[in-house]
């Protein structure tokens, strides 16, 4: 290179690179490259930092809690106001109809669905970090709330006796008391869900949604869509059934629907089927021609207006006994405190609803945030939904999250900010104050059909299963298991079962990770699995094991098994067999049947009884045979003069590739120390390569290093370790390193004490205690 930085010679081959550097063991690298000192702040310093305040910090905290202060001053009135108005009006019309329809799922009077489509928008406008979400009821969450409402206030609790003109008593349902109680339950549950979400946000645990994987959410929402479909099917048919709840409730509901299908109201059925058909066709048109249609056709609104007019003109209630809305309260109810005494009965359901509602909202918010290049604060979203639900619960609403279709309308019609949401809230407000009376002739089957038509996207998720199966069978199993469990067990237990099953698949994958023996790609520093590539070559006398997982108590047996498969022998068994052979050799030498010299072992000329048996020869005998003190060498890979099948050890070095090991627990550290010692006893040196820095720290904390195990067995890469081993082998003494030395003492009357394998654990007692205390 020239002084100016330009290359003087020919251009290099950019397809290859050559690196010249020393072979780095861990001590060598640390000596050449000094580590930075990381000083952890003390508790006092942390408290001071958290409690200190300045004008800038106070303003940042205020803006993080009130995101409106971040985006509203930057609002481009001339560019965005028209789009937000159009979007707000379109979304408001859809929100009005969906509020009425989703109230059917909660089993409360329809007017309360309008309240639920209005109040949450007011608080999210100030507190939310998404610019495009339309907050309000959602079918899945509404059904979960409805299951709690029906379980705590079933029809059976509100039976009253009434006598007719003939004097016969008849059992009726006190609908006024039932509906009032259900509204209290729904609003109290909403208040409790808000508290849980608010606590989660304050504790900064928005990460909890990460455990709801996409396959789990897909299976759960598909099952919920099926539950919603069944719950609305009886309304479309106008068939009365019992309100089942819990395990197999959906099966019981279907059975009773088919048992009573003969009582179907034809007028409601025709209206429902026509509504489903028209809505699905127009929604398909909106989707296919969304680039040509400036504003999606608000088919739900059009169908509702037409159906209301037909029902009023034809007087369907009186002529055909059709089920209609009948009454929608005008105006607002005063705020009511929650029934705190009910908290204990609904806390478990409230927890699952809080997490599911948050997960759905944040998933949708992230999609649009990515599309429009802005960020979502997960913890602030928890706070925003928490306060929204607490506020809405005080006004007799049910749990709010976001509806996919409603949010899609708000974004596709040009909505830029939450100003569109406030305008949509204004449309709902008009419906509450002035238009509610006009919707009273509307058939309930039409609203139920609107709900069913909006489930198409959720049902289409079924086609994700074949793709998931091809890509990852574990994810496909999570989807299927969660869906089936949610249908059979109910949404709350099904979600829990799916979550547990998903975590179990992670545990199983970590417990049985991928591993393999590595070989070198000739002429490079690359190492690949010898079973996958034909050209890779294992270094002579060296085995390399890659274990691609954290190592902890659950997969220790997997590590040991993979180690035996890689090296081809059991180090403990080899050691024990060698001890047995040495005892037999010692016994025959003392009897004079073998000669021990510095050059090895030879036949003394006497009858060699060493091949008589492979049984244990530890019976006490007179071994006081005079011999000279000698040092003998045993080549364990050659033919032995005794009948003991000692496994051959064709390697002198073992390398662990720890590139995929992110952490070790105390059991793993203890096991690794035993492995190193076990292989050292049979003259196989163990090395560890490609480790992360935190692995060294953990080993130090757990007392892994001692006089025999030092840091110089750690290398930065596998190639560093291989080159070091080859260098050591080139400069090793001529003496074969596989030879074992033993001393036979002339005056000794006792057999030489050869240490058994079991004594290795005694050597590590002190280290084990230290590791238990230090391991985190």
Buried (B, 14 or more C-beta within 10 A) or exposed (E): EEEEEEEEEEEEEEEEEEEEEEBBBBEBBBEEEEEEEEEEEEEEEEEEEEEEEEEEEEEEEEEBEEBBEEBBEEBEEEEBBEBBBBBBBBBBBBBBBBBBBBBBBBBBBBBBBBBBBBBBBBBBBBBBBBBBBBBBBBBBBBBBBBBBBBBBBBBEEBEEEEEEEEEEEEEEEBEEEBBBBBBBBBBBBBBBBBBBBBBBBEEEEBEBBEEBBEBBBBBBBBBBBBBBBBBBBBBBBBBEBEBBBEEEBBEBBBEBBEEBEEEBBEBBBBBBEBBBEBBBEBBEBBBEEEEEEEBBBBBBBBBBBBBBEBBBEBEBBEEBEBBBBEEBBEEBEEEBEBBEEBBEBBEEBBBBBBBBBBBBBBBBBBBBBEEEEEEBBBBBBBBBBBBBBBBBBBBBBBBBBBBBBBBBBBBBBBBBBBBBBBBBBBBBBEBBEEBBEBBBBBBBBBBBBBBBBBBBBBBEBBEBBEEBBEEEEEBBBBBBBBBBBBBBBBBBBBBBBBBEBBBEBEEEEBBBBEBBBBBBBEEEEBBBBBEEEEEBEBBEBBBBBBBEBBBBEBBBEBBBEBBBEBBEBBBBBBBBBBBBBBBBBBBBBBBEBBBBEEEBBEEBEEEBBBEEEEEEBEEEEEBEEEBEEBEBBBEBBEEBBBBBEBBEBEBBBBBBBBBBBEEBBBBBBBBBBBBBBBBBBBBBBBBBBBBBEEBBEBBEBBBBBEEEBEBEBBBBBBBBBBBBBBEEBEEEEEEBEBBBEBEBEEEBEEBEEBEEBEEBEEBBEEBBEBBEEBBE
